[in-house]
């Protein structure tokens, strides 16, 4: 017996952005709420409506990224991944939902 047959709701929780996985969820008839972007957003899967959204304060984001620049090769925030050497924290003007840092394997 499947979860649906038992009326057990499926609540997706992922570090991924809704734009990355929303179509996959909809294609598999998963509706209701989901938690995305590492907990920064709660979204109604069917409508795409944001029910909750929490951004990282801009100055904290800049501080974290400035420290990460000492060790990381790539960093991501907001809409994409960027080489750390190409990033100037003064150009970060919107508070992101998440910041991810890629450290080199040693």
Secondary structure as GFF3:
##gff-version 3
##sequence-region A 1 106
A	DSSP	alpha_helix	18	27	.	.	.	ID=ss1
A	DSSP	beta_strand	33	36	.	.	.	ID=ss2
A	DSSP	three_ten_helix	37	39	.	.	.	ID=ss3
A	DSSP	beta_strand	41	44	.	.	.	ID=ss4
A	DSSP	beta_strand	50	53	.	.	.	ID=ss5
A	DSSP	alpha_helix	58	68	.	.	.	ID=ss6
A	DSSP	beta_strand	72	77	.	.	.	ID=ss7
A	DSSP	beta_strand	80	83	.	.	.	ID=ss8
A	DSSP	three_ten_helix	84	86	.	.	.	ID=ss9
A	DSSP	three_ten_helix	89	91	.	.	.	ID=ss10
A	DSSP	beta_strand	99	103	.	.	.	ID=ss11
###
